[in-house]
């Protein structure tokens, strides 16, 4: 019963897993011919054999006599050179000299123990190869050995590319690109001449006894009769294959020209790309954490603008285009901000409402100034009239009724100049003091009336 109740998804401790799982040591690969061979090798050699047969057996014999011999020589030299360089790049062992000179080279390499060593190479000593290696040497996991001046592991060669075989690899790619370009020129010439002037493709003496619907291939040693449709389809297929090969190999050749110009290896270029990606990720993560978020007025939906500016913008920052200020005046429809103490009546408003209140306050100030000017003019007129009437009429006190002050504008002005930490009681006292000051100033405006009262007394 206890066995049936046990869970089948139990997890073992990491130490037990390391002890139970034992990875057998691997043999080091000597070169690109070491087993197992890679499938890309078969693709590369198949394409090479196909292009050589098609060019030398089908299309070069169709050229005129003079161009035929030149094409045989040029394309033949390129194809032979590529074959030799390719074989050399695959056959060379790019391992570090100390690895190749080791007595146990070729025997199984031990497995790296992560509990003892974090990295394969530390202080220029490889813990798997158990030898000291060069500065730019790296341990290839596919070949399971340290490569001198490691560049990359090429699957088409089934071998690593290092300082010993890098230039063979480079010349292999360059010769392949040049051979494909010449083959494309040859195929385009044959394809165009077939539709423009096919007689120039039938200059060989064996075409005299053949009708126009029959073409000969593998001249001059093994002439085989074919139809023009078969010849054209082979030309089209070869053209497509050549263009695809030129695209990939041309890109690879340009990339290695770039690396040679900047004195880099493929491994260094990949490390730089990974470092740039990691730094970009760190910057993207740190920006939203360090900088406060903000929302412009255009990003707010039209239905939620009024609600958003009153409630949600309390937590937004005020350092960007649409900044926010905090007012403590008892305006219309007040709503408390979240995260504010209970004893403070702070309310958040957008900059647009602040501008409107500033405009209103400026208008109210202008009106007050105009009213004060009117009052002063009236006072001067009354003073002049009183002086004239002193000789004729008895003195009479002139009482000017004080105008009621506009409390809303005063409260708005005070709210704009108030500080966040002021309480509601302080605001109320300040407003009352402003009321008394305004009334006292208006009552003390008429000095002439007070003089008249003193004279009467």
C-alpha positions as CSV (number, residue, x, y, z in Angstrom):
1,X,0.0,0.0,0.0
2,X,2.8,2.4,0.8
3,X,4.3,1.7,-2.6
4,X,1.1,2.6,-4.4
5,X,0.7,5.8,-2.4
6,X,4.1,7.2,-3.4
7,X,4.2,10.0,-5.9
8,X,5.8,9.2,-9.3
9,X,7.0,12.8,-9.7
10,X,9.4,13.0,-6.7
11,X,12.4,15.2,-7.1
12,X,15.8,14.1,-5.9
13,X,18.4,16.4,-4.3
14,X,20.9,18.0,-6.6
15,X,23.9,16.3,-4.9
16,X,22.3,12.9,-5.4
17,X,21.6,13.6,-9.0
18,X,25.2,14.6,-9.6
19,X,26.4,11.4,-8.0
20,X,24.0,9.1,-9.8
21,X,24.4,10.6,-13.3
22,X,27.9,9.8,-14.6
23,X,28.7,11.1,-18.1
24,X,31.2,8.9,-19.9
25,X,34.3,10.5,-21.3
26,X,34.3,11.5,-24.9
27,X,37.0,11.0,-27.6
28,X,38.5,14.0,-29.2
29,X,38.0,14.6,-32.9
30,X,41.2,14.7,-34.8
31,X,39.9,16.5,-37.9
32,X,36.9,16.8,-40.2
33,X,37.1,13.1,-41.3
34,X,36.7,11.8,-37.8
35,X,33.4,10.0,-37.2
36,X,30.6,10.8,-37.1
37,X,30.4,12.8,-40.3
38,X,28.0,15.7,-40.5
39,X,25.1,15.9,-43.0
40,X,26.3,19.3,-44.2
41,X,29.4,17.7,-45.5
42,X,27.4,15.5,-47.9
43,X,25.4,18.5,-49.0
44,X,28.5,20.5,-49.8
45,X,30.2,17.7,-51.7
46,X,27.0,16.9,-53.6
47,X,26.6,20.5,-54.8
48,X,30.3,20.6,-55.8
49,X,30.1,17.4,-57.9
50,X,26.8,18.5,-59.5
51,X,28.1,21.9,-60.5
52,X,31.3,20.5,-61.9
53,X,29.4,17.8,-64.0
54,X,26.9,20.3,-65.3
55,X,29.4,23.0,-66.2
56,X,32.1,20.7,-67.8
57,X,29.7,18.1,-69.3
58,X,26.7,20.1,-70.6
59,X,27.3,23.9,-71.0
60,X,31.0,24.6,-71.7
61,X,31.0,22.3,-74.8
62,X,28.2,24.4,-76.3
63,X,30.4,27.6,-76.4
64,X,32.3,28.7,-79.5
65,X,35.7,27.2,-80.0
66,X,37.8,30.2,-78.7
67,X,35.7,30.8,-75.6
68,X,35.4,27.1,-75.0
69,X,39.1,26.6,-74.3
70,X,39.4,29.8,-72.1
71,X,36.4,28.7,-70.0
72,X,37.8,25.2,-69.6
73,X,41.1,26.6,-68.3
74,X,39.6,29.3,-65.9
75,X,36.8,27.4,-64.4
76,X,38.9,24.2,-64.3
77,X,41.6,26.0,-62.3
78,X,39.1,27.5,-59.9
79,X,37.3,24.1,-59.3
80,X,40.6,22.3,-58.8
81,X,41.9,25.0,-56.4
82,X,38.7,24.9,-54.4
83,X,38.9,21.1,-54.2
84,X,42.5,21.2,-52.8
85,X,41.8,24.0,-50.3
86,X,38.6,22.4,-49.1
87,X,40.4,19.1,-48.5
88,X,43.2,20.8,-46.7
89,X,40.9,22.8,-44.4
90,X,39.1,19.6,-43.5
91,X,42.2,17.5,-42.9
92,X,44.3,19.9,-40.8
93,X,44.1,19.4,-37.0
94,X,43.5,22.9,-35.5
95,X,44.2,21.8,-31.9
96,X,46.6,23.7,-29.6
97,X,50.3,22.6,-29.9
98,X,50.4,21.4,-26.3
99,X,47.3,19.3,-26.9
100,X,48.7,17.7,-30.1
101,X,52.0,17.0,-28.3
102,X,50.3,15.4,-25.4
103,X,51.1,11.6,-25.0
104,X,47.5,10.7,-24.3
105,X,46.1,12.6,-27.3
106,X,43.5,10.5,-29.0
107,X,42.3,8.9,-25.7
108,X,39.0,9.7,-24.0
109,X,38.9,13.1,-22.4
110,X,37.6,13.3,-18.8
111,X,34.4,15.1,-17.9
112,X,34.5,18.5,-16.2
113,X,33.7,18.4,-12.5
114,X,31.7,21.6,-11.8
115,X,32.2,21.2,-8.0
116,X,35.9,21.6,-8.4
117,X,36.2,23.9,-11.5
118,X,33.6,26.4,-12.7
119,X,35.1,26.8,-16.1
120,X,37.0,24.5,-18.5
121,X,39.9,26.9,-18.9
122,X,41.2,28.8,-15.9
123,X,44.5,30.8,-15.9
124,X,45.3,29.4,-19.3
125,X,45.0,25.8,-18.1
126,X,42.4,23.4,-19.5
127,X,41.1,21.0,-16.9
128,X,39.8,18.6,-19.6
129,X,42.9,18.5,-21.8
130,X,45.1,18.9,-18.7
131,X,47.6,21.2,-20.5
132,X,48.4,24.9,-20.6
133,X,47.0,26.6,-23.7
134,X,47.4,29.9,-25.5
135,X,45.6,33.1,-24.7
136,X,43.0,32.8,-27.5
137,X,42.5,29.1,-27.2
138,X,39.0,27.7,-26.5
139,X,37.8,24.3,-25.7
140,X,35.4,23.2,-28.5
141,X,32.5,21.0,-27.2
142,X,31.9,19.4,-30.6
143,X,35.6,18.4,-31.1
144,X,36.2,18.0,-27.4
145,X,39.6,19.6,-27.5
146,X,41.3,23.0,-27.2
147,X,41.7,24.9,-30.5
148,X,44.5,27.4,-31.0
149,X,43.1,30.9,-31.7
150,X,39.6,29.5,-31.9
151,X,37.3,31.2,-34.5
152,X,34.3,28.9,-34.9
153,X,33.2,25.3,-35.5
154,X,32.3,24.9,-39.2
155,X,29.6,22.2,-39.8
156,X,30.3,22.3,-43.6
157,X,33.9,21.2,-42.9
158,X,33.0,19.1,-39.8
159,X,36.0,20.7,-38.3
160,X,37.0,23.6,-36.1
161,X,38.5,26.7,-37.7
162,X,41.6,28.1,-35.8
163,X,44.9,29.7,-36.6
164,X,46.2,26.6,-38.4
165,X,43.4,26.3,-41.0
166,X,41.7,29.7,-41.0
167,X,43.3,30.9,-44.3
168,X,42.5,27.6,-46.0
169,X,38.9,28.1,-44.9
170,X,38.9,31.7,-46.1
171,X,40.4,30.8,-49.5
172,X,37.9,27.9,-49.8
173,X,35.0,30.3,-49.4
174,X,36.5,32.9,-51.8
175,X,37.2,30.3,-54.5
176,X,33.7,28.9,-54.2
177,X,32.2,32.4,-54.6
178,X,34.3,33.1,-57.7
179,X,33.5,29.7,-59.3
180,X,29.8,30.2,-58.7
181,X,29.9,33.7,-60.3
182,X,31.6,32.3,-63.4
183,X,29.1,29.5,-63.6
184,X,26.2,31.9,-63.5
185,X,27.7,34.0,-66.3
186,X,28.1,30.8,-68.4
187,X,24.5,29.7,-67.8
188,X,23.1,33.1,-68.6
189,X,25.0,33.2,-71.8
190,X,23.8,29.8,-72.9
191,X,20.2,30.5,-71.9
192,X,20.1,33.8,-73.8
193,X,21.8,32.6,-76.9
194,X,19.4,29.7,-77.2
195,X,16.5,32.1,-77.8
196,X,18.5,34.8,-79.7
197,X,20.9,32.8,-82.0
198,X,21.0,29.1,-81.3
199,X,23.5,28.5,-84.2
200,X,26.3,29.8,-82.1
201,X,25.7,27.0,-79.6
202,X,25.9,24.3,-82.3
203,X,29.5,25.0,-83.6
204,X,30.7,21.5,-82.9
205,X,31.2,19.2,-85.9
206,X,28.9,16.5,-84.4
207,X,25.9,18.8,-84.6
208,X,26.0,18.7,-88.5
209,X,24.3,15.3,-88.6
210,X,21.8,16.1,-85.9
211,X,18.4,17.7,-86.4
212,X,17.5,21.0,-84.7
213,X,15.4,19.4,-82.1
214,X,18.2,17.3,-80.7
215,X,21.1,18.5,-78.7
216,X,24.3,16.8,-77.7
217,X,25.9,16.7,-74.2
218,X,29.2,15.4,-72.8
219,X,31.1,16.4,-75.8
220,X,33.5,15.5,-77.3
221,X,34.1,12.1,-75.6
222,X,30.7,10.8,-74.7
223,X,28.0,12.5,-76.9
224,X,24.5,11.9,-75.5
225,X,21.4,13.1,-77.3
226,X,18.9,15.2,-75.3
227,X,15.9,17.4,-76.0
228,X,16.1,21.2,-75.6
229,X,13.4,21.1,-72.8
230,X,15.7,18.9,-70.7
231,X,18.7,21.1,-71.3
232,X,16.7,24.3,-70.4
233,X,15.3,22.8,-67.2
234,X,18.8,21.7,-66.1
235,X,20.0,25.3,-66.8
236,X,17.2,26.9,-64.8
237,X,17.7,24.5,-61.8
238,X,21.4,25.1,-61.9
239,X,20.9,28.9,-62.0
240,X,18.6,28.8,-58.9
241,X,21.0,26.6,-57.0
242,X,23.9,28.9,-58.0
243,X,22.0,32.0,-56.9
244,X,21.2,30.5,-53.5
245,X,24.8,29.3,-52.9
246,X,26.1,32.7,-53.9
247,X,23.7,34.4,-51.4
248,X,24.9,32.3,-48.5
249,X,28.6,32.1,-49.4
250,X,28.8,35.8,-50.4
251,X,27.3,36.8,-47.1
252,X,29.9,34.6,-45.3
253,X,32.8,36.0,-47.3
254,X,31.7,39.6,-46.6
255,X,31.4,38.8,-42.9
256,X,34.9,37.5,-42.8
257,X,36.2,40.5,-44.7
258,X,34.6,42.6,-42.0
259,X,36.3,40.5,-39.2
260,X,39.7,40.7,-40.9
261,X,39.4,44.5,-41.2
262,X,38.6,44.9,-37.5
263,X,41.1,42.2,-36.4
264,X,38.3,40.1,-34.8
265,X,37.4,36.4,-34.7
266,X,33.9,35.0,-35.0
267,X,34.0,34.0,-31.3
268,X,34.9,37.6,-30.3
269,X,32.1,39.0,-32.5
270,X,29.6,36.8,-30.9
271,X,30.8,37.7,-27.4
272,X,30.5,41.4,-28.2
273,X,26.9,40.9,-29.5
274,X,26.0,39.1,-26.3
275,X,27.5,41.8,-24.1
276,X,25.5,44.5,-26.1
277,X,22.3,42.6,-25.7
278,X,22.9,42.2,-21.9
279,X,23.6,45.9,-21.5
280,X,20.6,46.9,-23.5
281,X,18.4,44.6,-21.4
282,X,19.9,46.1,-18.2
283,X,19.2,49.6,-19.5
284,X,15.6,48.7,-20.4
285,X,15.0,47.3,-17.0
286,X,16.7,50.2,-15.1
287,X,14.9,53.0,-17.0
288,X,11.3,52.3,-15.8
289,X,12.6,51.7,-12.2
290,X,14.7,54.9,-12.0
291,X,12.4,57.2,-13.9
292,X,8.8,57.9,-12.8
293,X,6.0,57.3,-15.2
294,X,3.9,60.0,-16.7
295,X,0.9,60.3,-19.0
296,X,0.2,63.1,-21.3
297,X,-3.2,64.5,-21.9
298,X,-3.4,63.2,-25.4
299,X,-2.9,59.6,-24.2
300,X,-6.0,59.9,-21.9
301,X,-9.3,58.8,-23.4
302,X,-11.8,61.6,-24.0
303,X,-14.4,59.9,-21.7
304,X,-11.9,59.5,-18.8
305,X,-10.0,62.8,-18.9
306,X,-11.9,64.6,-16.2
307,X,-11.9,61.5,-13.9
308,X,-8.3,60.7,-14.6
309,X,-6.9,64.2,-13.8
310,X,-8.7,64.3,-10.5
311,X,-8.0,60.8,-9.2
312,X,-5.2,58.9,-11.0
313,X,-2.7,61.7,-11.6
314,X,-2.1,62.0,-7.9
315,X,0.5,59.2,-8.2
316,X,2.1,60.5,-11.4
317,X,5.3,62.5,-11.6
318,X,5.5,66.3,-12.2
319,X,8.8,66.4,-14.1
320,X,7.6,66.0,-17.7
321,X,5.4,68.0,-20.1
322,X,2.0,67.9,-18.2
323,X,3.1,68.5,-14.7
324,X,0.9,68.4,-11.6
325,X,0.7,70.7,-8.5
326,X,-1.0,70.2,-5.2
327,X,-3.4,72.7,-3.9
328,X,-5.0,72.9,-0.4
329,X,-7.9,75.3,-1.2
330,X,-11.5,74.1,-0.7
331,X,-12.5,74.2,-4.4
332,X,-15.4,72.6,-6.1
333,X,-15.8,68.9,-5.9
334,X,-12.8,68.1,-3.7
335,X,-11.3,64.6,-3.6
336,X,-8.6,63.5,-1.3
337,X,-5.4,62.1,-2.8
338,X,-4.4,58.5,-1.9
339,X,-1.5,58.2,0.4
340,X,-2.0,61.6,2.0
341,X,-2.4,62.1,5.8
342,X,-5.8,62.7,7.2
343,X,-5.1,66.0,8.8
344,X,-4.1,67.6,5.4
345,X,-6.7,68.4,2.8
346,X,-4.5,68.2,-0.3
347,X,-6.1,67.9,-3.7
348,X,-4.5,67.1,-7.0
349,X,-5.2,69.1,-10.1
350,X,-3.8,69.1,-13.6
351,X,-1.8,72.0,-15.1
352,X,-4.7,73.0,-17.3
353,X,-6.9,73.7,-14.3
354,X,-4.1,75.6,-12.7
355,X,-3.8,77.8,-15.8
356,X,-7.5,78.5,-15.8
357,X,-7.4,79.5,-12.1
358,X,-4.4,81.8,-12.9
359,X,-6.4,83.4,-15.7
360,X,-9.4,83.9,-13.4
361,X,-7.2,85.3,-10.6
362,X,-5.5,87.7,-13.1
363,X,-8.9,88.9,-14.3
364,X,-10.1,89.4,-10.8
365,X,-7.0,91.4,-10.0
366,X,-7.5,93.6,-13.0
367,X,-11.1,94.2,-12.0
368,X,-10.0,95.1,-8.5
369,X,-7.4,97.6,-9.9
370,X,-10.1,99.1,-12.1
371,X,-12.4,99.4,-9.1
372,X,-9.7,100.9,-6.9
373,X,-8.9,103.5,-9.7
374,X,-12.6,104.4,-9.8
375,X,-12.7,104.8,-6.1
376,X,-9.7,107.1,-6.0
377,X,-11.2,109.2,-8.8
378,X,-14.4,109.5,-6.8
379,X,-12.5,110.4,-3.7
380,X,-10.6,113.2,-5.5
381,X,-13.9,114.5,-6.8
382,X,-15.5,114.4,-3.4
383,X,-12.5,116.1,-1.9
384,X,-12.6,118.9,-4.4
385,X,-16.4,119.3,-3.9
386,X,-16.0,119.3,-0.1
387,X,-13.3,122.1,-0.3
388,X,-15.7,124.2,-2.4
389,X,-18.6,123.6,0.0
390,X,-16.7,124.5,3.1
391,X,-17.4,128.2,2.7
392,X,-21.0,127.9,1.8
393,X,-22.4,124.8,3.4
394,X,-21.9,123.1,6.7
395,X,-19.5,120.2,6.9
396,X,-21.0,116.8,6.3
397,X,-19.4,113.4,6.6
398,X,-19.1,111.5,3.4
399,X,-19.6,107.8,4.0
400,X,-18.4,105.4,1.2
401,X,-19.8,102.0,1.5
402,X,-17.1,99.2,1.2
403,X,-17.6,96.8,-1.7
404,X,-17.8,93.2,-0.8
405,X,-14.5,91.4,-1.6
406,X,-14.4,88.4,-3.9
407,X,-13.7,85.6,-1.6
408,X,-13.3,82.9,-4.4
409,X,-10.4,84.8,-6.1
410,X,-8.7,85.3,-2.8
411,X,-9.0,81.6,-2.0
412,X,-7.6,80.6,-5.4
413,X,-4.7,83.0,-5.0
414,X,-4.0,81.7,-1.6
415,X,-4.2,78.1,-2.9
416,X,-1.7,78.8,-5.6
417,X,0.8,80.2,-3.1
418,X,0.2,77.8,-0.3
419,X,2.5,75.1,0.8
420,X,1.7,71.4,0.9
421,X,2.1,71.0,4.6
422,X,-0.4,73.8,5.6
423,X,-3.6,72.5,7.3
424,X,-7.1,73.5,6.7
425,X,-7.4,75.6,9.9
426,X,-4.4,77.7,8.9
427,X,-5.9,78.3,5.5
428,X,-9.2,79.4,7.1
429,X,-7.4,81.8,9.5
430,X,-5.3,83.3,6.7
431,X,-8.4,83.9,4.6
432,X,-10.2,85.6,7.5
433,X,-7.1,87.8,8.1
434,X,-7.1,88.8,4.4
435,X,-10.8,89.7,4.8
436,X,-10.1,92.0,7.8
437,X,-7.2,93.6,6.0
438,X,-9.2,94.3,2.9
439,X,-12.1,95.9,4.9
440,X,-9.8,98.0,7.0
441,X,-8.0,99.3,3.9
442,X,-11.2,100.2,2.2
443,X,-12.5,102.0,5.3
444,X,-9.3,104.0,5.7
445,X,-9.2,105.1,2.1
446,X,-11.2,108.4,2.6
447,X,-8.9,110.7,4.7
448,X,-10.9,113.8,3.8
449,X,-14.0,112.5,5.5
450,X,-12.0,111.9,8.7
451,X,-10.6,115.4,8.6
452,X,-14.1,116.8,8.2
453,X,-15.3,114.8,11.3
454,X,-12.4,116.2,13.3
455,X,-13.2,119.7,12.3
456,X,-16.8,119.3,13.2
457,X,-15.9,117.9,16.6
